[in-house]
Amino acid sequence: MKKRVLLVSDFHANVYGWRKEIIESMLSAGAEVALAVPYGEQLEYFREIGCKLFDVKLNRKSTG
């Protein structure tokens, strides 16, 4: 069975800057990777390499 991974972040640049290599490794190992993060230009890279993207509105200063 294929592993499935969901990464959630409140800022798109953090995913690109801090998690890019980890995401690439998981995809290379055959995992399905999905990202739940507010949309940003850098996220297109992840769509191109095979990630599923979910545009979510998160605010790190609120609970709802």
C-alpha positions in Angstrom: 0.0 0.0 0.0 1.2 3.5 -0.9 2.0 5.8 2.0 0.0 9.1 2.1 1.3 12.2 3.6 -0.5 15.5 4.3 1.6 18.6 5.2 -0.2 21.6 6.7 1.3 25.1 6.9 0.1 28.6 7.3 2.6 30.1 4.8 3.6 28.8 1.4 7.2 30.0 1.6 7.9 27.9 4.7 6.9 24.8 2.8 9.3 25.6 -0.1 12.1 26.8 2.1 12.0 24.3 4.9 10.3 21.2 3.5 11.2 21.0 -0.2 13.9 18.3 0.2 11.7 16.2 2.5 8.8 16.3 0.1 11.0 15.4 -2.9 12.4 12.4 -0.9 8.9 11.2 0.0 7.8 11.4 -3.6 10.9 9.6 -4.8 10.1 6.8 -2.3 6.7 6.4 -3.8 4.5 8.3 -1.3 1.5 10.4 -2.3 2.1 13.9 -0.9 -0.6 16.5 -0.4 -0.1 20.1 0.8 -2.8 22.1 2.7 -1.5 25.7 2.6 -2.6 29.1 1.4 -1.8 29.4 -2.2 1.5 31.1 -3.3 3.6 31.1 -6.5 6.2 28.8 -5.1 3.6 26.0 -4.7 3.4 25.5 -8.5 6.8 23.7 -8.2 5.2 21.1 -6.0 2.2 20.6 -8.3 4.6 20.0 -11.2 6.5 17.3 -9.3 3.3 15.5 -8.3 1.9 16.9 -5.1 -1.8 17.5 -4.6 -2.5 21.1 -3.4 -5.3 22.2 -1.2 -5.7 26.0 -0.9 -6.7 26.6 2.7 -7.1 29.9 4.5 -5.1 29.6 7.7 -4.2 32.4 10.0 -1.6 31.6 12.7 -3.1 34.2 15.0 -6.6 32.8 15.2 -8.3 29.5 16.1 -11.1 29.6 13.5 
